[in-house]
């Protein structure tokens, strides 16, 4: 029987909780596909020591070495920091290492030496202070993958949501809503539900933008001007889609049973319900990539970095979901 390819976990913001999450995920190794960290081994060893974790950290030279080592030590493919990291205090000098870890994971995924990867949270402002020009992980990964068309999905066992607009102010998100933008997200979502989640005929629900779905134009016209034309275009593609549905009635249990993913018009419309339903276990999935990428559905938590209080549930869920997706893709 051929051994499973390992997963990789990128370092994320070295001053945040990512290192602690990686260490704690390794402690749950008996229920996770073997993985290795793309990180600074000295940083992880020092962090384990500071947190009182008896975790051997072993540097590896290639992904091939990870699986045999995984039962007894945390394998680490080295990406060195420029300066020592201090919990809670991001340093733009380490931005290059954060980005190099992501680039290395993409290269390995494209080469087929890993089954996929999970990314620890990044501190966007710190990266941007160092010259990073992307709003976040999703856009950077799309560029590294050759400019492929991608969408962000947040997923937990009870709900999957796809925000049509992501890192925009609410005013800018409303201005950005166009039928083509919604159609693009719907097509990527339907394809991702098939290829990554094994759903043969995905059902999409589309959230309205305005209260009461605009109430026949008395509370806004976007539903008729923008959202309905997009729904009609998706139906013409053969996609099972309904809406626009008032967002205040779209996320209760009976409603969730009627669809496989909900398209949401702006960031918080998507993230509030999933974080309410499963705050610790939500997973960020990038749809449309030619490889598997997941991430915890939370940030760097600088306020608790280095304290030992970080909850690894979301990273463990991200690794489990990456494993499921990789198996469906045959890796």
Secondary structure, DSSP 8 states (H G I E B T S, - for coil): ------EEEE---TTTTHHHHHHHHHHTGGGS--EEEEE-HHHHHHHHHHTT----EEEESSGGGHHHHHTTSEEEEE---SS--BTTB--GGGHHHHHHHHHHHHHHHHHTSSSEEEE----HHHHHHTT--SSSHHHHHHHHTTS---EEEEEETTEEEEESS-SS-HHHHHHH--HHHHHHHHHHHHHHHHHTT--SS-EEEEE-SSGGGGTTTTT-SHIIIIIHHHHHHHHHTT-EEEEEE-GGGSSSHHHHTT-SEEEESSHHHHHHHHHHH-TTT-EEEEET-SS-EEEESS---GGGTTTT----HHHHHHHHHHHHHHHHTT-
